[in-house]
Amino acid sequence: MTDFYCRQDFKDCPYRYLRLDKDLPLCDYFRLHSQLMINREFSRIPDLYNKACDWIRDDELRRKSLVKISRERVLDFLERVQVGDIVFCRKPPFHMVKLIKKPLNEAGYALCETPNGKTMNIDVYDLHYISKGNYSGEYLIEDIKNKKKARELEFKAQYYGFRTKLQNQENGFLLTIFGDSQENVDDFINLVLKNGLELLPLLAGPRGRIH
């Protein structure tokens, strides 16, 4: 198992230990947590968590938030998507695929058709609903040599659930995004595209307001 270094000042932590072959103290929390999961001793995890340092507790809360948001996004996807819709797949090589068959629940796989006509099963957690809304906004990626960056930002918009159009301009690339509300479109452009922020609430679905 990977070694986790402890960089905190909490010297009385029960999970902090030293090894002669390591320059920094190590943290045993993650190994113990994994062992409890493997042994299905779930009732002991809260006690393990309560004895941890603030950094671990904050990291665990963040992880739980990500799991919750990811599940909400999948449920939103299953509620809204229809057979025949074009959806975004976050795993390459194909990013835009057509939904052929919906899974029965959030633990299933969706049957999709790739751009080259082949069908494949894709984990529903890797698929993102693409908005059919017509509220729009534009963002210019300056410099015609920035095609790679333009494509990356287009993929990010699709990952967040926006429909996109990318056009060549004399001075760069014009990315137009379409969503279900003007507020979400404007917030995404200003906060994500312009300032590089990652907005977790938006991942639960483009209908929700960004806070």
C-alpha positions, -999 to 999 in steps of 0.1 A, spaced: 0 0 0 12 35 -7 29 54 22 12 86 33 34 113 48 22 133 77 29 170 73 7 182 102 18 197 136 -5 174 156 23 154 172 0 134 195 -20 119 166 -24 81 172 -18 75 135 15 93 132 46 71 133 83 72 123 104 49 101 141 50 98 141 48 60 118 78 57 127 115 61 92 125 73 68 109 97 41 87 82 3 85 86 -14 52 93 -50 64 91 -57 54 55 -43 19 59 -64 13 90 -95 28 73 -90 5 43 -85 -25 66 -118 -18 84 -136 -15 50 -121 -48 38 -131 -65 71 -166 -49 69 -161 -34 104 -180 -3 95 -191 5 130 -155 12 140 -149 38 113 -165 67 132 -141 62 162 -111 60 138 -123 93 122 -129 111 155 -93 106 166 -78 119 134 -63 154 129 -82 183 114 -66 178 79 -79 142 77 -113 151 89 -115 180 64 -103 157 36 -129 130 45 -157 156 45 -146 168 11 -145 132 -2 -180 126 11 -192 158 -5 -178 146 -38 -195 112 -35 -228 129 -27 -226 153 -56 -215 126 -80 -245 105 -70 -269 135 -73 -255 142 -108 -261 106 -119 -296 106 -106 -302 139 -124 -288 123 -156 -311 93 -154 -341 115 -148 -335 138 -177 -318 118 -204 -337 101 -232 -328 73 -256 -313 89 -287 -298 119 -268 -262 129 -274 -243 128 -241 -208 136 -229 -185 107 -219 -156 119 -197 -134 90 -207 -116 91 -240 -113 84 -269 -150 92 -276 -164 122 -258 -198 126 -276 -218 95 -278 -255 86 -284 -275 69 -257 -290 37 -271 -302 21 -238 -306 36 -203 -294 16 -173 -320 4 -148 -303 22 -120 -273 42 -109 -252 11 -106 -256 0 -142 -241 6 -176 -255 25 -205 -254 12 -240 -240 40 -263 -231 44 -299 -198 60 -307 -192 85 -335 -177 57 -357 -209 36 -353 -198 11 -328 -218 3 -296 -202 0 -262 -213 -2 -225 -203 28 -205 -205 32 -167 -233 57 -161 -210 76 -137 -188 85 -167 -217 101 -187 -229 136 -184 -262 151 -196 -259 178 -222 -283 207 -218 -309 213 -245 -315 248 -233 -309 278 -256 -295 304 -231 -261 312 -243 -228 330 -237 -195 334 -255 -159 332 -244 -129 340 -267 -97 319 -264 -71 343 -278 -44 332 -302 -51 309 -331 -23 286 -318 -43 278 -287 -64 250 -303 -55 225 -276 -66 249 -248 -98 257 -267 -107 220 -270 -99 215 -233 -122 243 -223 -149 230 -246 -146 195 -230 -148 212 -195 -181 229 -205 -195 196 -218 -184 179 -186 -204 205 -166 -234 197 -188 -234 226 -213 -239 222 -251 -211 239 -270 -200 253 -304 -164 261 -311 -156 284 -340 -123 296 -355 -117 333 -354 -89 355 -368 -76 361 -333 -84 328 -317 -113 305 -310 -148 315 -300 -165 291 -276 -203 294 -273 -220 275 -245 -257 268 -242 -275 260 -209 -308 258 -191 -305 293 -176 -287 325 -184 -275 327 -148 -257 294 -149 -242 302 -183 -229 335 -171 -216 321 -139 -198 293 -157 -181 317 -181 -171 341 -154 -160 317 -127 -148 286 -145 -136 298 -179 -122 332 -169 -110 324 -134 -103 287 -135 -125 277 -105 -140 243 -101 -176 245 -89 -188 213 -72 -225 222 -69 -228 226 -107 -217 190 -112 -250 179 -97 -267 192 -129 -268 224 -149 -303 232 -136 -290 240 -101 -279 275 -93 -242 281 -86 -235 293 -51 
